[in-house]
Amino acid sequence: MQIKVEQLAKKPFEVKSSVKNLKKTYKFQKDMAQMEDITETAEGTEMFDAMDNMLDELIDYLSTILHLNAKQAESLEELEQPELIFMAQRVAMRLMGASEEDIASINEDAEEGLEATPENE
């Protein structure tokens, strides 16, 4: 399947939906869920360690799945955290079978939900 990641390359990346890549994707999703739990309950330096590990996991996942060269992998470190998270989640969703339209719909729903929160009023 082709996955477009505009921040890294003009042409789409060719990614196999192999069992190997799906296993990496499920492990990545599990690790992210565990790290989210840790950051919600962690205190002090433990929280910073968890966040650092999460960022390393995001970069490693994208580098492995997309077969990034050294320059592309390094450019991931220049992204803002939300952009890196979104990119990794988008790649994971595509590998798990979501279409670009499904992802766009999910993003629109999330943005509408954010607009409805009291913080953004």
C-alpha positions as CSV (number, residue, x, y, z in Angstrom):
1,M,0.0,0.0,0.0
2,Q,1.1,3.5,-0.5
3,I,1.2,5.9,2.4
4,K,1.8,9.6,1.8
5,V,3.8,11.4,4.4
6,E,4.2,14.9,3.0
7,Q,6.6,16.0,5.8
8,L,9.2,13.4,4.7
9,A,8.9,12.9,0.9
10,K,6.9,14.2,-2.1
11,K,6.1,10.7,-3.3
12,P,4.2,8.1,-1.2
13,F,6.1,5.4,0.7
14,E,5.4,1.8,-0.3
15,V,4.5,-0.2,2.8
16,K,3.6,-3.8,2.8
17,S,0.6,-4.8,5.0
18,S,2.5,-7.9,6.0
19,V,2.0,-9.8,9.2
20,K,5.5,-8.5,10.3
21,N,4.4,-4.8,9.9
22,L,1.0,-5.5,11.5
23,K,2.7,-7.0,14.5
24,K,5.0,-4.0,14.8
25,T,1.9,-1.8,14.5
26,Y,0.0,-3.6,17.2
27,K,3.0,-3.6,19.5
28,F,3.5,0.2,18.8
29,Q,-0.2,0.8,19.6
30,K,0.1,-1.2,22.8
31,D,3.3,0.6,23.8
32,M,1.7,4.0,23.2
33,A,-1.3,3.0,25.4
34,Q,1.0,1.8,28.2
35,M,3.0,5.0,28.0
36,E,-0.2,7.1,28.1
37,D,-1.1,5.3,31.3
38,I,2.3,5.9,32.8
39,T,2.3,9.6,32.0
40,E,-1.1,10.0,33.6
41,T,0.1,8.4,36.9
42,A,3.8,9.2,36.9
43,E,5.4,11.8,39.0
44,G,8.7,13.8,38.7
45,T,11.4,12.3,36.6
46,E,9.4,9.1,35.9
47,M,7.1,11.2,33.7
48,F,9.9,12.7,31.8
49,D,11.5,9.3,31.2
50,A,8.1,8.0,29.9
51,M,7.7,11.0,27.5
52,D,11.3,10.5,26.3
53,N,10.6,6.8,25.7
54,M,7.4,7.6,23.9
55,L,9.1,10.0,21.5
56,D,11.8,7.4,20.8
57,E,9.1,4.8,20.1
58,L,7.4,7.1,17.7
59,I,10.6,7.8,15.8
60,D,11.6,4.1,15.8
61,Y,8.2,3.0,14.5
62,L,8.1,5.4,11.7
63,S,11.7,4.8,10.7
64,T,11.2,1.0,10.7
65,I,7.8,0.9,8.9
66,L,8.6,3.5,6.3
67,H,12.2,2.3,5.8
68,L,13.5,5.9,6.3
69,N,17.0,6.9,5.4
70,A,19.2,8.6,8.0
71,K,18.3,12.1,6.8
72,Q,14.5,11.4,6.9
73,A,14.7,9.8,10.3
74,E,16.7,12.7,11.6
75,S,14.1,15.1,10.2
76,L,11.5,13.5,12.5
77,E,13.3,15.0,15.4
78,E,12.6,18.5,14.0
79,L,8.8,18.0,14.1
80,E,6.6,19.2,16.9
81,Q,5.4,16.5,19.2
82,P,1.7,16.6,18.1
83,E,2.8,16.4,14.5
84,L,5.0,13.4,15.1
85,I,2.2,11.6,17.1
86,F,-0.3,12.3,14.4
87,M,2.0,11.0,11.7
88,A,2.7,7.8,13.5
89,Q,-1.0,7.2,14.3
90,R,-1.9,7.9,10.7
91,V,0.6,5.4,9.4
92,A,-0.7,2.8,12.0
93,M,-4.3,3.4,11.0
94,R,-3.5,2.9,7.3
95,L,-1.7,-0.3,8.1
96,M,-4.7,-1.5,10.1
97,G,-6.9,-1.0,7.1
98,A,-8.3,2.6,7.5
99,S,-8.6,4.5,4.2
100,E,-7.4,8.1,3.8
101,E,-11.1,9.1,3.8
102,D,-11.6,7.2,7.2
103,I,-8.7,9.1,8.7
104,A,-9.9,12.4,7.4
105,S,-13.3,11.7,8.9
106,I,-11.8,10.8,12.3
107,N,-9.7,14.0,12.2
108,E,-12.7,16.1,11.4
109,D,-14.7,14.5,14.3
110,A,-11.8,15.1,16.6
111,E,-11.5,18.8,15.6
112,E,-15.2,19.3,16.0
113,G,-15.0,17.7,19.5
114,L,-12.1,20.1,20.4
115,E,-14.1,23.1,19.2
116,A,-17.0,22.1,21.5
117,T,-14.8,21.9,24.7
118,P,-15.1,24.8,27.2
119,E,-11.4,25.6,26.8
120,N,-11.9,26.6,23.2
121,E,-15.0,28.7,23.6
